Amino acid sequence: MSNNIFLSGGKIADVGSKINVLSLFDGISCGQVALEKAGIEVDKYFASEIDKHAIKVTQANYPNTIQIGDVTKVKANDLPNINLLIGGSPCQGFSFSGKQLNFVDPRSKLFFEFVRLIKEVKPKYWLLENVVMKQEYQDVISQHLGVEPVKLNSDLTSAQNRVRLYWANFEITEPNNQGIKLEDVLEDTEMIGPSAIRGRRLNKATILGRRLDERGKRQDYDKTVPITQCLEVRATNRDKSNCLTTVAKNTVLTTMSIGRHPDAFNKKLPYRNYTKIERCRLMNLPDNYCNEISLNQTVKATGNGWEVGMITHLFNCLIRQRAREEKNIITDYMHEPSIKTGT
Ligand SMILES: C[S@@+](CC[C@H](N)C(=O)[O-])C[C@H]1O[C@@H](n2cnc3c(N)ncnc32)[C@H](O)[C@@H]1O
């Protein structure tokens, strides 16, 4: 079902036309999947992206996408009227797992390109996504955009914990809980190799470098204890995956018990990474969405990506807002004296 009501651009006469979208930092175009799921019809979709693997995925799934390259080179004068501007600028400088260089980090600084293009392009609606960050960085973004973000967890719309901030110039509400469980999206396949695991009810774990003593206790400051790759199994909700990142070993599945298990690689401890299909499902992407790229590239692309269930919900919020605005325009129109009196 299409939602052409969204497209009127404030003018009743325009109802029925399709929208033009400008997507900055488009990645693998999860935004485009969400537009399709929300039934919003797109005329032209301009994607600003520089990663060749991400572009390959987008073009394989949406061949009509118009790739326009580096965001710093995007000029409003080269574009037609844009109804919707969307983007999730690189987050490495903001992220708690990064070095927190915030706006000094050349990648995080790209946020200001989003601000520049709001001013230049003047879209009717816009949406910006980013990771949860220190309040002071969040405040800088909010000041520039003139709105506060809404914090939402994709555990409501997917089998993944993925907490993100969303700034928009339309009203955002919290989605209903769709109750999707991790075991619903896991493939029932045996993994090839020594860390083969069949079955679904597995513990979630991370593999990370740790100094551990023989009892498995952390000895972070004792330099005599060598760092080994430790399989760390935490007692967290098994119904939801940990947040996908761009590093596969941050989210593995294991039959090992809760606790820290040193030397995961050398001891060939039983664990497995998510498959490509599982990563796509955790992002609510079609199973074959990343067919064009390798598993490693899929890890990066999905770790960077938007969780499509949540973005679809946000576009549904936009459709509802648009419908409210339409109603107001029509009501105002009906209250014009000449309409009321029929003169
Ligand atoms: C956090 S990811 C956004 C992913 C996207 N929302 C998706 O759903 O796949 C940020 C993206 O910005 C891209 N990027 C980095 N520098 C860029 C630039 N100068 N111009 C355009 N895109 C850039 C990166 O390649 C990366 O794909």
The ligand as an ORCA input file, in Angstrom:
! r2SCAN-3c Opt
* xyz 0 1
  C      27.118      5.091     10.563
  S      27.319      4.683      8.886
  C      25.686      4.951      8.245
  C      25.053      3.690      7.719
  C      23.689      3.839      7.100
  N      22.764      4.597      7.907
  C      23.062      2.485      6.793
  O      21.917      2.249      7.120
  O      23.752      1.616      6.248
  C      28.187      6.083      8.271
  C      28.505      6.003      6.797
  O      29.092      7.250      6.388
  C      29.953      6.958      5.308
  N      30.853      8.104      5.081
  C      32.010      8.404      5.704
  N      32.541      9.523      5.194
  C      31.694      9.960      4.221
  C      31.697     11.064      3.334
  N      32.700     11.948      3.337
  N      30.680     11.204      2.462
  C      29.657     10.296      2.457
  N      29.599      9.222      3.267
  C      30.609      9.046      4.150
  C      30.648      5.692      5.771
  O      31.243      4.997      4.665
  C      29.494      4.917      6.431
  O      28.895      4.023      5.517
*
